[in-house]
Amino acid sequence: MKAQYRATMFQVYKGKTAEKKKASVEDYLKKANELIEKTNGILYNNKLVLNSKAIVILIALRTFRDYAMTFTNQIDRRLLKGETIPSEEKRYSIFEPDTEWLTKGKANNKVELGHLFLVTTDQYQFIVDYKVMYDERDAAQVPSLVERLEKIYPNKDISSISFDKGFYSFENLETLEASKIKKIILPKKGKKNKEEKKKEAEAEFVKLRHKHSAVESNINMLEHHGLGKCMDKGVKGFNRYAGISVLAHNLHILGNLLEKQKQKPTRKRQKPAVREAA
């Protein structure tokens, strides 16, 4: 079974062993379907006397049976029939079905499993807004983010806000320009016209865009405070874990600021100047 399992991991079949690999996959699927039928025999056995523990086990068994049916179907379509499996049909975890396949689009970037996490920080590096994104992308977040920020700061104007290129769209730019935010740093991806190039070359635009890199250190700090790997279960547990990590991050920032306030600057004593006798 181990060799047959490895055969199912091949994406394409080429060379002299192609037929052998296909035969191995067919044999693997045959054994998997036999196990599914055996499981069905247990699930649909009306003679079973069930207590509360047995019912819980049967519910779990039904769930994993469904996964087995899904995966055998996908293996058959992908490896034997050469079909491409649509992303919405793929499952990346049998224990956390909401798990997403994440790539940042950069060369040689490692694939991560989890959820995208949107954070907004102020000039002191406190996280003032966050959102766990489920099957969502950056560009769709701007309108709702602007609404949340206006609720957080109802009677104040925000001097500037900075995004990376993934958030750009013409509609998002219009939304931001119609808000109370004074300076908007939203770099355009793709080809720029003369006016856009001039705008993005302005000293203030460049300065504020460089400050945006501080977000990476905020993300690293969040990972150090537990968000690198969620140890809770389910969507509710993931949201709770994310919130606790943000709280830990902000407490850390607050602690650093308080420590700096305690450290009063001390003047070094200057040695008295000694004149040499002439």
KAWO-V724614 format. One record per pair of residues at least 24 apart in sequence whose ideal C-beta (glycine too) atoms are under 6 Angstrom apart, sorted by sequence separation. I is the first residue (numbers start at 1). J is the second residue. D is the distance in whole Angstrom. If there is no record, write none. Layout:
i={I | I}
j={J | J}
d={D | D}
//
This chain:
i={4 | 165 | 185 | 225 | 142 | 39 | 67 | 222 | 138 | 139 | 221 | 138 | 146 | 139 | 142 | 36 | 143 | 142 | 146 | 32 | 29 | 162 | 160 | 162 | 25 | 8 | 121 | 132 | 132 | 130 | 127 | 127 | 127 | 126 | 126 | 125 | 98}
j={28 | 189 | 209 | 249 | 167 | 65 | 94 | 249 | 166 | 167 | 249 | 167 | 175 | 169 | 172 | 68 | 175 | 175 | 179 | 72 | 72 | 208 | 208 | 212 | 79 | 75 | 218 | 239 | 242 | 246 | 246 | 249 | 250 | 250 | 253 | 253 | 235}
d={4 | 4 | 5 | 5 | 6 | 5 | 5 | 5 | 4 | 6 | 5 | 5 | 6 | 5 | 4 | 5 | 5 | 6 | 5 | 5 | 5 | 5 | 5 | 4 | 5 | 5 | 5 | 6 | 5 | 5 | 5 | 6 | 6 | 5 | 6 | 5 | 6}
//
